[in-house]
Amino acid sequence: MARAMTSDARKKDTREKIDLGGLIVKAGLRYEKRALLLGALVELSRRLKSDEGERARLIAIGAEAFGNDSE
């Protein structure tokens, strides 16, 4: 049974990573260097911790992009 739970957890983790990779593609960043992407995400994490207004602004941008899924 523990093996089945581990397998399910691995599948869930894999699905989450695929979904997150899809966000990179949707944002038009597929061909950027990994170091640039990681640096941008680290910087974003720092900003979000200190600026709730920036968080709200970016959520609005992302929600609009999801609304345009036909692109």
All heavy atoms as a GROMACS GRO file, in nm:
protein
  545
    1MET      N    1   0.082  -0.119   0.000
    1MET     CA    2   0.000   0.000   0.000
    1MET      C    3   0.087   0.126   0.000
    1MET      O    4   0.054   0.223  -0.066
    1MET     CB    5  -0.095  -0.002   0.118
    1MET     CG    6  -0.189   0.117   0.120
    1MET     SD    7  -0.316   0.091   0.241
    1MET     CE    8  -0.428   0.215   0.188
    2ALA      N    9   0.196   0.124   0.076
    2ALA     CA   10   0.285   0.240   0.079
    2ALA      C   11   0.341   0.268  -0.060
    2ALA      O   12   0.358   0.383  -0.098
    2ALA     CB   13   0.399   0.216   0.179
    3ARG      N   14   0.367   0.161  -0.134
    3ARG     CA   15   0.419   0.179  -0.270
    3ARG      C   16   0.317   0.250  -0.359
    3ARG      O   17   0.351   0.336  -0.438
    3ARG     CB   18   0.456   0.044  -0.329
    3ARG     CG   19   0.503   0.054  -0.472
    3ARG     CD   20   0.545  -0.078  -0.527
    3ARG     NE   21   0.689  -0.080  -0.528
    3ARG     CZ   22   0.763  -0.187  -0.540
    3ARG    NH1   23   0.706  -0.304  -0.547
    3ARG    NH2   24   0.892  -0.180  -0.543
    4ALA      N   25   0.188   0.215  -0.345
    4ALA     CA   26   0.083   0.281  -0.423
    4ALA      C   27   0.074   0.428  -0.388
    4ALA      O   28   0.057   0.513  -0.475
    4ALA     CB   29  -0.050   0.212  -0.400
    5MET      N   30   0.086   0.461  -0.262
    5MET     CA   31   0.080   0.601  -0.220
    5MET      C   32   0.200   0.678  -0.276
    5MET      O   33   0.186   0.790  -0.321
    5MET     CB   34   0.076   0.611  -0.068
    5MET     CG   35  -0.057   0.563  -0.010
    5MET     SD   36  -0.063   0.566   0.168
    5MET     CE   37  -0.043   0.738   0.201
    6THR      N   38   0.316   0.615  -0.277
    6THR     CA   39   0.435   0.678  -0.332
    6THR      C   40   0.416   0.701  -0.481
    6THR      O   41   0.449   0.808  -0.532
    6THR     CB   42   0.560   0.590  -0.307
    6THR    OG1   43   0.574   0.570  -0.167
    6THR    CG2   44   0.683   0.656  -0.362
    7SER      N   45   0.360   0.604  -0.550
    7SER     CA   46   0.335   0.618  -0.693
    7SER      C   47   0.236   0.730  -0.720
    7SER      O   48   0.257   0.811  -0.812
    7SER     CB   49   0.282   0.486  -0.749
    7SER     OG   50   0.251   0.499  -0.884
    8ASP      N   51   0.130   0.738  -0.641
    8ASP     CA   52   0.033   0.845  -0.658
    8ASP      C   53   0.095   0.981  -0.632
    8ASP      O   54   0.068   1.078  -0.703
    8ASP     CB   55  -0.088   0.823  -0.567
    8ASP     CG   56  -0.176   0.708  -0.612
    8ASP    OD1   57  -0.162   0.664  -0.729
    8ASP    OD2   58  -0.256   0.661  -0.530
    9ALA      N   59   0.178   0.989  -0.529
    9ALA     CA   60   0.245   1.115  -0.496
    9ALA      C   61   0.339   1.156  -0.609
    9ALA      O   62   0.346   1.275  -0.644
    9ALA     CB   63   0.322   1.102  -0.365
   10ARG      N   64   0.409   1.060  -0.667
   10ARG     CA   65   0.499   1.089  -0.778
   10ARG      C   66   0.421   1.137  -0.900
   10ARG      O   67   0.463   1.231  -0.968
   10ARG     CB   68   0.583   0.966  -0.812
   10ARG     CG   69   0.692   0.939  -0.708
   10ARG     CD   70   0.774   0.816  -0.740
   10ARG     NE   71   0.836   0.827  -0.871
   10ARG     CZ   72   0.862   0.724  -0.949
   10ARG    NH1   73   0.834   0.602  -0.911
   10ARG    NH2   74   0.920   0.741  -1.066
   11LYS      N   75   0.308   1.074  -0.927
   11LYS     CA   76   0.225   1.116  -1.040
   11LYS      C   77   0.174   1.258  -1.020
   11LYS      O   78   0.173   1.339  -1.112
   11LYS     CB   79   0.107   1.020  -1.060
   11LYS     CG   80   0.148   0.886  -1.118
   11LYS     CD   81   0.028   0.794  -1.130
   11LYS     CE   82   0.071   0.659  -1.182
   11LYS     NZ   83  -0.042   0.566  -1.189
   12LYS      N   84   0.130   1.288  -0.898
   12LYS     CA   85   0.081   1.422  -0.867
   12LYS      C   86   0.193   1.525  -0.884
   12LYS      O   87   0.172   1.632  -0.941
   12LYS     CB   88   0.026   1.425  -0.725
   12LYS     CG   89  -0.032   1.559  -0.686
   12LYS     CD   90  -0.087   1.557  -0.545
   12LYS     CE   91  -0.139   1.694  -0.508
   12LYS     NZ   92  -0.186   1.701  -0.371
   13ASP      N   93   0.311   1.492  -0.834
   13ASP     CA   94   0.427   1.581  -0.846
   13ASP      C   95   0.462   1.604  -0.993
   13ASP      O   96   0.487   1.717  -1.035
   13ASP     CB   97   0.546   1.522  -0.772
   13ASP     CG   98   0.667   1.613  -0.774
   13ASP    OD1   99   0.658   1.726  -0.721
   13ASP    OD2  100   0.771   1.572  -0.830
   14THR      N  101   0.461   1.498  -1.072
   14THR     CA  102   0.491   1.510  -1.215
   14THR      C  103   0.389   1.596  -1.286
   14THR      O  104   0.424   1.684  -1.365
   14THR     CB  105   0.496   1.369  -1.280
   14THR    OG1  106   0.600   1.294  -1.216
   14THR    CG2  107   0.523   1.378  -1.428
   15ARG      N  108   0.262   1.578  -1.256
   15ARG     CA  109   0.155   1.658  -1.318
   15ARG      C  110   0.172   1.805  -1.283
   15ARG      O  111   0.158   1.892  -1.367
   15ARG     CB  112   0.018   1.606  -1.268
   15ARG     CG  113  -0.098   1.693  -1.301
   15ARG     CD  114  -0.159   1.693  -1.440
   15ARG     NE  115  -0.098   1.635  -1.549
   15ARG     CZ  116  -0.081   1.687  -1.674
   15ARG    NH1  117  -0.117   1.796  -1.710
   15ARG    NH2  118  -0.028   1.629  -1.770
   16GLU      N  119   0.206   1.833  -1.157
   16GLU     CA  120   0.227   1.972  -1.114
   16GLU      C  121   0.343   2.036  -1.190
   16GLU      O  122   0.332   2.150  -1.237
   16GLU     CB  123   0.253   1.977  -0.964
   16GLU     CG  124   0.269   2.118  -0.911
   16GLU     CD  125   0.293   2.122  -0.762
   16GLU    OE1  126   0.338   2.021  -0.703
   16GLU    OE2  127   0.268   2.228  -0.704
   17LYS      N  128   0.451   1.963  -1.207
   17LYS     CA  129   0.566   2.016  -1.281
   17LYS      C  130   0.533   2.041  -1.427
   17LYS      O  131   0.576   2.141  -1.485
   17LYS     CB  132   0.685   1.921  -1.266
   17LYS     CG  133   0.743   1.923  -1.127
   17LYS     CD  134   0.851   1.819  -1.110
   17LYS     CE  135   0.904   1.820  -0.968
   17LYS     NZ  136   0.997   1.710  -0.944
   18ILE      N  137   0.457   1.952  -1.487
   18ILE     CA  138   0.414   1.972  -1.626
   18ILE      C  139   0.328   2.097  -1.637
   18ILE      O  140   0.346   2.179  -1.727
   18ILE     CB  141   0.340   1.847  -1.678
   18ILE    CG1  142   0.438   1.730  -1.695
   18ILE    CG2  143   0.268   1.877  -1.809
   18ILE    CD1  144   0.372   1.596  -1.716
   19ASP      N  145   0.235   2.113  -1.544
   19ASP     CA  146   0.148   2.232  -1.545
   19ASP      C  147   0.230   2.360  -1.530
   19ASP      O  148   0.206   2.459  -1.600
   19ASP     CB  149   0.045   2.225  -1.432
   19ASP     CG  150  -0.062   2.120  -1.456
   19ASP    OD1  151  -0.076   2.073  -1.572
   19ASP    OD2  152  -0.132   2.085  -1.359
   20LEU      N  153   0.328   2.358  -1.440
   20LEU     CA  154   0.412   2.476  -1.420
   20LEU      C  155   0.496   2.506  -1.543
   20LEU      O  156   0.513   2.622  -1.582
   20LEU     CB  157   0.501   2.458  -1.296
   20LEU     CG  158   0.425   2.457  -1.163
   20LEU    CD1  159   0.518   2.416  -1.049
   20LEU    CD2  160   0.360   2.591  -1.135
   21GLY      N  161   0.546   2.403  -1.610
   21GLY     CA  162   0.619   2.423  -1.734
   21GLY      C  163   0.530   2.484  -1.841
   21GLY      O  164   0.574   2.568  -1.920
   22GLY      N  165   0.404   2.446  -1.841
   22GLY     CA  166   0.309   2.503  -1.935
   22GLY      C  167   0.292   2.652  -1.916
   22GLY      O  168   0.269   2.727  -2.011
   23LEU      N  169   0.304   2.697  -1.791
   23LEU     CA  170   0.296   2.841  -1.765
   23LEU      C  171   0.412   2.916  -1.830
   23LEU      O  172   0.394   3.026  -1.884
   23LEU     CB  173   0.294   2.868  -1.615
   23LEU     CG  174   0.171   2.818  -1.540
   23LEU    CD1  175   0.188   2.842  -1.390
   23LEU    CD2  176   0.045   2.884  -1.591
   24ILE      N  177   0.529   2.856  -1.828
   24ILE     CA  178   0.646   2.917  -1.892
   24ILE      C  179   0.619   2.931  -2.042
   24ILE      O  180   0.645   3.035  -2.102
   24ILE     CB  181   0.773   2.833  -1.867
   24ILE    CG1  182   0.808   2.827  -1.719
   24ILE    CG2  183   0.890   2.882  -1.951
   24ILE    CD1  184   0.846   2.959  -1.656
   25VAL      N  185   0.565   2.829  -2.102
   25VAL     CA  186   0.533   2.832  -2.246
   25VAL      C  187   0.426   2.937  -2.274
   25VAL      O  188   0.440   3.018  -2.365
   25VAL     CB  189   0.488   2.692  -2.294
   25VAL    CG1  190   0.436   2.698  -2.436
   25VAL    CG2  191   0.602   2.592  -2.281
   26LYS      N  192   0.320   2.938  -2.194
   26LYS     CA  193   0.210   3.033  -2.214
   26LYS      C  194   0.259   3.177  -2.203
   26LYS      O  195   0.210   3.265  -2.273
   26LYS     CB  196   0.098   3.007  -2.115
   26LYS     CG  197  -0.022   3.098  -2.138
   26LYS     CD  198  -0.146   3.040  -2.078
   26LYS     CE  199  -0.267   3.125  -2.101
   26LYS     NZ  200  -0.303   3.141  -2.242
   27ALA      N  201   0.357   3.200  -2.116
   27ALA     CA  202   0.411   3.335  -2.097
   27ALA      C  203   0.504   3.376  -2.211
   27ALA      O  204   0.552   3.490  -2.214
   27ALA     CB  205   0.484   3.344  -1.964
   28GLY      N  206   0.531   3.284  -2.304
   28GLY     CA  207   0.619   3.316  -2.417
   28GLY      C  208   0.766   3.308  -2.383
   28GLY      O  209   0.850   3.370  -2.449
   29LEU      N  210   0.799   3.229  -2.282
   29LEU     CA  211   0.938   3.220  -2.234
   29LEU      C  212   1.003   3.085  -2.262
   29LEU      O  213   1.107   3.053  -2.206
   29LEU     CB  214   0.943   3.249  -2.084
   29LEU     CG  215   0.891   3.387  -2.043
   29LEU    CD1  216   0.879   3.395  -1.891
   29LEU    CD2  217   0.982   3.495  -2.096
   30ARG      N  218   0.945   3.008  -2.351
   30ARG     CA  219   0.993   2.872  -2.378
   30ARG      C  220   1.142   2.866  -2.413
   30ARG      O  221   1.212   2.775  -2.372
   30ARG     CB  222   0.913   2.813  -2.494
   30ARG     CG  223   0.961   2.676  -2.537
   30ARG     CD  224   0.895   2.630  -2.664
   30ARG     NE  225   0.752   2.622  -2.650
   30ARG     CZ  226   0.681   2.510  -2.668
   30ARG    NH1  227   0.741   2.401  -2.705
   30ARG    NH2  228   0.551   2.511  -2.653
   31TYR      N  229   1.192   2.964  -2.486
   31TYR     CA  230   1.328   2.955  -2.536
   31TYR      C  231   1.429   3.037  -2.455
   31TYR      O  232   1.545   3.049  -2.494
   31TYR     CB  233   1.332   2.997  -2.684
   31TYR     CG  234   1.244   2.905  -2.767
   31TYR    CD1  235   1.124   2.951  -2.819
   31TYR    CD2  236   1.279   2.772  -2.787
   31TYR    CE1  237   1.041   2.867  -2.892
   31TYR    CE2  238   1.196   2.687  -2.860
   31TYR     CZ  239   1.078   2.735  -2.912
   31TYR     OH  240   0.996   2.650  -2.984
   32GLU      N  241   1.386   3.089  -2.342
   32GLU     CA  242   1.479   3.162  -2.256
   32GLU      C  243   1.569   3.064  -2.181
   32GLU      O  244   1.531   2.949  -2.158
   32GLU     CB  245   1.403   3.249  -2.156
   32GLU     CG  246   1.327   3.363  -2.219
   32GLU     CD  247   1.415   3.465  -2.289
   32GLU    OE1  248   1.535   3.475  -2.258
   32GLU    OE2  249   1.363   3.536  -2.376
   33LYS      N  250   1.685   3.112  -2.142
   33LYS     CA  251   1.778   3.028  -2.066
   33LYS      C  252   1.720   2.997  -1.928
   33LYS      O  253   1.653   3.079  -1.868
   33LYS     CB  254   1.912   3.098  -2.052
   33LYS     CG  255   1.984   3.110  -2.183
   33LYS     CD  256   2.122   3.167  -2.165
   33LYS     CE  257   2.190   3.171  -2.302
   33LYS     NZ  258   2.331   3.188  -2.290
   34ARG      N  259   1.750   2.879  -1.881
   34ARG     CA  260   1.700   2.835  -1.751
   34ARG      C  261   1.748   2.927  -1.639
   34ARG      O  262   1.673   2.956  -1.545
   34ARG     CB  263   1.744   2.692  -1.722
   34ARG     CG  264   1.686   2.594  -1.822
   34ARG     CD  265   1.753   2.461  -1.808
   34ARG     NE  266   1.656   2.366  -1.754
   34ARG     CZ  267   1.687   2.246  -1.713
   34ARG    NH1  268   1.810   2.205  -1.716
   34ARG    NH2  269   1.594   2.167  -1.667
   35ALA      N  270   1.871   2.973  -1.647
   35ALA     CA  271   1.924   3.062  -1.544
   35ALA      C  272   1.845   3.193  -1.539
   35ALA      O  273   1.817   3.246  -1.431
   35ALA     CB  274   2.073   3.091  -1.568
   36LEU      N  275   1.807   3.245  -1.654
   36LEU     CA  276   1.727   3.366  -1.659
   36LEU      C  277   1.590   3.342  -1.595
   36LEU      O  278   1.543   3.423  -1.514
   36LEU     CB  279   1.708   3.414  -1.803
   36LEU     CG  280   1.624   3.541  -1.817
   36LEU    CD1  281   1.686   3.633  -1.919
   36LEU    CD2  282   1.482   3.508  -1.852
   37LEU      N  283   1.527   3.231  -1.630
   37LEU     CA  284   1.396   3.200  -1.574
   37LEU      C  285   1.403   3.184  -1.422
   37LEU      O  286   1.320   3.239  -1.350
   37LEU     CB  287   1.339   3.074  -1.638
   37LEU     CG  288   1.307   3.083  -1.786
   37LEU    CD1  289   1.272   2.946  -1.842
   37LEU    CD2  290   1.196   3.183  -1.811
   38LEU      N  291   1.502   3.113  -1.376
   38LEU     CA  292   1.515   3.093  -1.232
   38LEU      C  293   1.544   3.226  -1.162
   38LEU      O  294   1.485   3.257  -1.058
   38LEU     CB  295   1.624   2.990  -1.199
   38LEU     CG  296   1.642   2.960  -1.051
   38LEU    CD1  297   1.511   2.913  -0.988
   38LEU    CD2  298   1.752   2.857  -1.032
   39GLY      N  299   1.632   3.305  -1.220
   39GLY     CA  300   1.661   3.436  -1.162
   39GLY      C  301   1.538   3.524  -1.154
   39GLY      O  302   1.513   3.591  -1.054
   40ALA      N  303   1.458   3.522  -1.260
   40ALA     CA  304   1.336   3.601  -1.261
   40ALA      C  305   1.238   3.553  -1.154
   40ALA      O  306   1.175   3.634  -1.085
   40ALA     CB  307   1.271   3.594  -1.399
   41LEU      N  308   1.228   3.423  -1.138
   41LEU     CA  309   1.137   3.368  -1.038
   41LEU      C  310   1.185   3.397  -0.895
   41LEU      O  311   1.104   3.427  -0.807
   41LEU     CB  312   1.118   3.218  -1.060
   41LEU     CG  313   1.040   3.183  -1.187
   41LEU    CD1  314   1.048   3.032  -1.213
   41LEU    CD2  315   0.897   3.229  -1.179
   42VAL      N  316   1.315   3.390  -0.874
   42VAL     CA  317   1.370   3.423  -0.741
   42VAL      C  318   1.344   3.569  -0.708
   42VAL      O  319   1.299   3.604  -0.599
   42VAL     CB  320   1.521   3.390  -0.735
   42VAL    CG1  321   1.585   3.448  -0.610
   42VAL    CG2  322   1.542   3.239  -0.740
   43GLU      N  323   1.369   3.656  -0.805
   43GLU     CA  324   1.342   3.799  -0.786
   43GLU      C  325   1.194   3.824  -0.761
   43GLU      O  326   1.156   3.903  -0.673
   43GLU     CB  327   1.390   3.879  -0.907
   43GLU     CG  328   1.360   4.026  -0.901
   43GLU     CD  329   1.431   4.100  -0.789
   43GLU    OE1  330   1.529   4.048  -0.732
   43GLU    OE2  331   1.387   4.212  -0.757
   44LEU      N  332   1.108   3.758  -0.836
   44LEU     CA  333   0.965   3.773  -0.817
   44LEU      C  334   0.924   3.729  -0.676
   44LEU      O  335   0.844   3.797  -0.610
   44LEU     CB  336   0.889   3.690  -0.921
   44LEU     CG  337   0.738   3.686  -0.905
   44LEU    CD1  338   0.678   3.826  -0.918
   44LEU    CD2  339   0.678   3.592  -1.007
   45SER      N  340   0.978   3.620  -0.630
   45SER     CA  341   0.947   3.571  -0.496
   45SER      C  342   0.983   3.676  -0.391
   45SER      O  343   0.905   3.702  -0.299
   45SER     CB  344   1.024   3.441  -0.469
   45SER     OG  345   1.001   3.397  -0.338
   46ARG      N  346   1.098   3.738  -0.405
   46ARG     CA  347   1.140   3.843  -0.311
   46ARG      C  348   1.044   3.962  -0.315
   46ARG      O  349   1.006   4.015  -0.211
   46ARG     CB  350   1.281   3.890  -0.345
   46ARG     CG  351   1.387   3.787  -0.317
   46ARG     CD  352   1.523   3.836  -0.361
   46ARG     NE  353   1.623   3.731  -0.342
   46ARG     CZ  354   1.737   3.724  -0.407
   46ARG    NH1  355   1.768   3.815  -0.498
   46ARG    NH2  356   1.822   3.627  -0.384
   47ARG      N  357   1.006   4.003  -0.434
   47ARG     CA  358   0.915   4.118  -0.448
   47ARG      C  359   0.778   4.089  -0.389
   47ARG      O  360   0.717   4.174  -0.325
   47ARG     CB  361   0.900   4.158  -0.594
   47ARG     CG  362   1.020   4.225  -0.650
   47ARG     CD  363   0.992   4.272  -0.790
   47ARG     NE  364   1.113   4.322  -0.852
   47ARG     CZ  365   1.115   4.391  -0.962
   47ARG    NH1  366   1.002   4.418  -1.027
   47ARG    NH2  367   1.229   4.434  -1.013
   48LEU      N  368   0.727   3.969  -0.414
   48LEU     CA  369   0.594   3.934  -0.365
   48LEU      C  370   0.588   3.932  -0.213
   48LEU      O  371   0.484   3.961  -0.155
   48LEU     CB  372   0.549   3.801  -0.423
   48LEU     CG  373   0.522   3.799  -0.572
   48LEU    CD1  374   0.482   3.659  -0.618
   48LEU    CD2  375   0.417   3.900  -0.612
   49LYS      N  376   0.699   3.896  -0.150
   49LYS     CA  377   0.702   3.892  -0.004
   49LYS      C  378   0.696   4.032   0.057
   49LYS      O  379   0.654   4.048   0.171
   49LYS     CB  380   0.828   3.821   0.044
   49LYS     CG  381   0.824   3.672   0.018
   49LYS     CD  382   0.954   3.604   0.056
   49LYS     CE  383   0.948   3.458   0.016
   49LYS     NZ  384   1.078   3.392   0.033
   50SER      N  385   0.736   4.132  -0.019
   50SER     CA  386   0.744   4.267   0.037
   50SER      C  387   0.644   4.365  -0.022
   50SER      O  388   0.636   4.479   0.024
   50SER     CB  389   0.886   4.321   0.018
   50SER     OG  390   0.915   4.337  -0.120
   51ASP      N  391   0.566   4.325  -0.122
   51ASP     CA  392   0.479   4.421  -0.190
   51ASP      C  393   0.346   4.356  -0.229
   51ASP      O  394   0.335   4.293  -0.334
   51ASP     CB  395   0.551   4.475  -0.313
   51ASP     CG  396   0.478   4.588  -0.382
   51ASP    OD1  397   0.359   4.611  -0.352
   51ASP    OD2  398   0.540   4.653  -0.467
   52GLU      N  399   0.246   4.374  -0.145
   52GLU     CA  400   0.114   4.313  -0.171
   52GLU      C  401   0.047   4.375  -0.294
   52GLU      O  402  -0.027   4.307  -0.366
   52GLU     CB  403   0.024   4.329  -0.048
   52GLU     CG  404  -0.097   4.240  -0.050
   52GLU     CD  405  -0.067   4.091  -0.056
   52GLU    OE1  406   0.032   4.046   0.006
   52GLU    OE2  407  -0.142   4.018  -0.124
   53GLY      N  408   0.076   4.501  -0.323
   53GLY     CA  409   0.021   4.566  -0.442
   53GLY      C  410   0.072   4.501  -0.569
   53GLY      O  411  -0.002   4.484  -0.667
   54GLU      N  412   0.200   4.465  -0.570
   54GLU     CA  413   0.258   4.397  -0.685
   54GLU      C  414   0.194   4.261  -0.705
   54GLU      O  415   0.167   4.219  -0.816
   54GLU     CB  416   0.410   4.384  -0.667
   54GLU     CG  417   0.481   4.320  -0.783
   54GLU     CD  418   0.489   4.408  -0.908
   54GLU    OE1  419   0.427   4.516  -0.913
   54GLU    OE2  420   0.557   4.368  -1.002
   55ARG      N  421   0.167   4.192  -0.596
   55ARG     CA  422   0.101   4.062  -0.602
   55ARG      C  423  -0.035   4.077  -0.670
   55ARG      O  424  -0.068   4.001  -0.763
   55ARG     CB  425   0.084   4.004  -0.462
   55ARG     CG  426   0.005   3.874  -0.458
   55ARG     CD  427  -0.012   3.825  -0.314
   55ARG     NE  428   0.116   3.785  -0.257
   55ARG     CZ  429   0.171   3.665  -0.274
   55ARG    NH1  430   0.110   3.574  -0.347
   55ARG    NH2  431   0.287   3.636  -0.220
   56ALA      N  432  -0.113   4.175  -0.628
   56ALA     CA  433  -0.247   4.196  -0.684
   56ALA      C  434  -0.238   4.233  -0.832
   56ALA      O  435  -0.317   4.185  -0.914
   56ALA     CB  436  -0.320   4.305  -0.606
   57ARG      N  437  -0.141   4.317  -0.867
   57ARG     CA  438  -0.123   4.358  -1.007
   57ARG      C  439  -0.091   4.238  -1.096
   57ARG      O  440  -0.149   4.221  -1.203
   57ARG     CB  441  -0.010   4.462  -1.016
   57ARG     CG  442   0.011   4.521  -1.154
   57ARG     CD  443   0.126   4.621  -1.152
   57ARG     NE  444   0.255   4.555  -1.153
   57ARG     CZ  445   0.314   4.507  -1.264
   57ARG    NH1  446   0.254   4.518  -1.380
   57ARG    NH2  447   0.432   4.450  -1.257
   58LEU      N  448  -0.003   4.154  -1.049
   58LEU     CA  449   0.038   4.037  -1.128
   58LEU      C  450  -0.073   3.932  -1.136
   58LEU      O  451  -0.088   3.865  -1.240
   58LEU     CB  452   0.166   3.978  -1.073
   58LEU     CG  453   0.289   4.067  -1.088
   58LEU    CD1  454   0.408   4.010  -1.013
   58LEU    CD2  455   0.322   4.092  -1.233
   59ILE      N  456  -0.151   3.919  -1.031
   59ILE     CA  457  -0.265   3.827  -1.036
   59ILE      C  458  -0.363   3.872  -1.144
   59ILE      O  459  -0.416   3.791  -1.221
   59ILE     CB  460  -0.334   3.817  -0.898
   59ILE    CG1  461  -0.246   3.735  -0.803
   59ILE    CG2  462  -0.474   3.756  -0.910
   59ILE    CD1  463  -0.294   3.733  -0.660
   60ALA      N  464  -0.386   4.003  -1.152
   60ALA     CA  465  -0.479   4.055  -1.254
   60ALA      C  466  -0.426   4.027  -1.395
   60ALA      O  467  -0.502   3.986  -1.483
   60ALA     CB  468  -0.500   4.205  -1.234
   61ILE      N  469  -0.297   4.046  -1.415
   61ILE     CA  470  -0.236   4.018  -1.546
   61ILE      C  471  -0.251   3.870  -1.580
   61ILE      O  472  -0.289   3.833  -1.692
   61ILE     CB  473  -0.089   4.060  -1.549
   61ILE    CG1  474  -0.077   4.213  -1.541
   61ILE    CG2  475  -0.018   4.005  -1.673
   61ILE    CD1  476   0.065   4.262  -1.518
   62GLY      N  477  -0.222   3.784  -1.484
   62GLY     CA  478  -0.233   3.640  -1.507
   62GLY      C  479  -0.375   3.595  -1.533
   62GLY      O  480  -0.400   3.512  -1.621
   63ALA      N  481  -0.469   3.650  -1.458
   63ALA     CA  482  -0.610   3.615  -1.480
   63ALA      C  483  -0.654   3.655  -1.619
   63ALA      O  484  -0.727   3.580  -1.685
   63ALA     CB  485  -0.697   3.682  -1.373
   64GLU      N  486  -0.609   3.769  -1.664
   64GLU     CA  487  -0.643   3.814  -1.801
   64GLU      C  488  -0.583   3.719  -1.905
   64GLU      O  489  -0.648   3.681  -2.002
   64GLU     CB  490  -0.593   3.955  -1.825
   64GLU     CG  491  -0.630   4.009  -1.960
   64GLU     CD  492  -0.582   4.153  -1.982
   64GLU    OE1  493  -0.560   4.224  -1.884
   64GLU    OE2  494  -0.567   4.189  -2.100
   65ALA      N  495  -0.459   3.676  -1.882
   65ALA     CA  496  -0.394   3.585  -1.976
   65ALA      C  497  -0.466   3.450  -1.980
   65ALA      O  498  -0.482   3.392  -2.087
   65ALA     CB  499  -0.247   3.565  -1.938
   66PHE      N  500  -0.511   3.400  -1.866
   66PHE     CA  501  -0.586   3.276  -1.864
   66PHE      C  502  -0.719   3.292  -1.936
   66PHE      O  503  -0.769   3.199  -1.999
   66PHE     CB  504  -0.612   3.226  -1.722
   66PHE     CG  505  -0.500   3.146  -1.665
   66PHE    CD1  506  -0.442   3.182  -1.544
   66PHE    CD2  507  -0.452   3.033  -1.729
   66PHE    CE1  508  -0.339   3.109  -1.490
   66PHE    CE2  509  -0.349   2.958  -1.675
   66PHE     CZ  510  -0.292   2.996  -1.554
   67GLY      N  511  -0.776   3.411  -1.930
   67GLY     CA  512  -0.902   3.438  -1.998
   67GLY      C  513  -0.886   3.436  -2.149
   67GLY      O  514  -0.982   3.418  -2.222
   68ASN      N  515  -0.763   3.453  -2.197
   68ASN     CA  516  -0.733   3.455  -2.341
   68ASN      C  517  -0.674   3.322  -2.384
   68ASN      O  518  -0.583   3.319  -2.466
   68ASN     CB  519  -0.637   3.570  -2.373
   68ASN     CG  520  -0.696   3.706  -2.343
   68ASN    OD1  521  -0.816   3.724  -2.353
   68ASN    ND2  522  -0.612   3.799  -2.306
   69ASP      N  523  -0.723   3.212  -2.332
   69ASP     CA  524  -0.667   3.079  -2.362
   69ASP      C  525  -0.675   3.040  -2.508
   69ASP      O  526  -0.611   2.945  -2.550
   69ASP     CB  527  -0.733   2.971  -2.278
   69ASP     CG  528  -0.661   2.947  -2.148
   69ASP    OD1  529  -0.548   2.996  -2.132
   69ASP    OD2  530  -0.716   2.878  -2.062
   70SER      N  531  -0.750   3.112  -2.587
   70SER     CA  532  -0.763   3.076  -2.729
   70SER      C  533  -0.639   3.114  -2.809
   70SER      O  534  -0.629   3.082  -2.926
   70SER     CB  535  -0.886   3.143  -2.788
   70SER     OG  536  -0.873   3.284  -2.781
   71GLU      N  537  -0.543   3.181  -2.747
   71GLU     CA  538  -0.421   3.224  -2.818
   71GLU      C  539  -0.335   3.105  -2.854
   71GLU      O  540  -0.326   3.009  -2.792
   71GLU     CB  541  -0.340   3.319  -2.730
   71GLU     CG  542  -0.410   3.451  -2.709
   71GLU     CD  543  -0.327   3.545  -2.621
   71GLU    OE1  544  -0.222   3.504  -2.570
   71GLU    OE2  545  -0.369   3.659  -2.607
   0.00000   0.00000   0.00000
